[in-house]
Amino acid sequence: MNVKFALAASTVLLSAGLAQATPPPAQTTPFNLSVVSPVTAIAAGDAKAQVFASTLLPKAAALTSQNLSTKPAIPGYALLTIDPAKIDLATKSDVRVYFVGENAGYSNSIGYNDAGPGVGAGAKLAFLSASEPTPRTSGDYVDLGRFNAGTNLDFFVIADGANHLGYTSPDNLDQVLSTDQAANLDGLQHVFAYAVKDSPYLLFSFEDLVGGGDRDYNDVVLVADIGNSNIRRFFGAPEPSLLLALGSFSAVLMTVTGRRRA
């Protein structure tokens, strides 16, 4: 056999063997989800974040020491219980999610989906880990981007996701706990949601144990800023443009009535 040919063939076979032996890269997130954007520390936040930090945040953070299986009370704020599966945006809006606090033994991951419930197509991570004081501090936030009117947003917790980067579908889908109860494999409600009146905020409280656990719903507490107009929709208040139109109509009606009386 030609020596050069034999050496070349051996090199090809060796290279093929090495290629086959090389393992695939390890997952860096559960379900191999992408992280939407970097986390911004509240201390370095913009003006909008500082307003949140000085108003709702301190009172909302105190909720993590309470049993939230019933509607919480936040002094100075009116909360409206809403269906967490029906977070539908009435108007186009930028959306931001604030980590408020946690009271959990797990290092949970927090994600969202604008194309359906859970970790299917459209799902991304906001926070790979929602443990405090490291890596999260109360008030840290992530900007999710701008969403069109009509978008339904699902927020979910991946139970202990930061410690189980190898979670895959369908084997570990039971660990994904969505705002859409029908999507949870244990069939239970794992999230309560509240619209905060006269604000841009939605408050979420999660129970992170499959099967319900202690059902105290304080394992993760989040606040999503979805814009004032979208919150007003939950309270049934008309948009400012409609109020202006109604005011103009009332003025015309009063003028016409006055003329008739004269």
C-alpha positions, 0 to 999 in steps of 0.5 A: 500500500502506498505509505502516503495514502495509508497515512492520509486514510488514517488521518481521515478515520482518526478525525472522524472518530474524534468528531463522533466522540465530541459531545454536544455543547451543554445547555446553558438554560433550562429548555435551552431558552434564550434570555431576552436581555440583560438584567438591569440593577435597580440602583442603576435604573432609569427614571421609570425604575426609580419611581417604581423603587420609591413607590410600589416596590417597598410595599410589594416586597413585604408581601413575600413574608405573607401567605398570598393564597388570598388577595393581599392588601397593599396600603395606599393601592387598590388591587383588582384580581384578574384572570392571569391567563388573560393578560391581553394588551389593549394598546401597543406598549413597552413591557418591563418585568421587575423582580420583587422578591421570593420566599422559596427553597428553589432557584427558580427561572422566570420566563414569558411567552407572547405566542402561547403558554409555557416554554413552547415557540415564542418563550424566552427567559427574563431571569435565569435565577430568581434567588436573592440576595444573589444573583437578584436584588429586589427591584432588578428588571428586564425590558421585554420589548414592545408588544402590539395591541391584542398580544396575550402575555403568559408569564411562567416560573420554571421550578428550580430552573437555575439548578436544572439547566438540563431540563428538556421538553417533554420530559420536564414540562411538569416543572413549568408553571404558567399563568395559564392554569390549563397549561400546567400539567398538574392542573393547578393554579400556580399564579395569582395576578392583580392590576394595580389601580392608577398605575402601569403595574400588574402584580404576580405571585407564584407557587413554585411546587408541582402539586401545589405544595404549601400553596402560599403563593409567595415563592416568587413575586413579580411586577410587570409594567404594561403601561397605564392604558392597559391597566385602565382597561382592566378597571373598565375606564375609558381611554383619555381620547374617549373621555375627551370625546364624551366631554365635547359631546356633553358640552354640545348637549348642554348648549343645545339644551340651554338654547331650547330652554331659552 
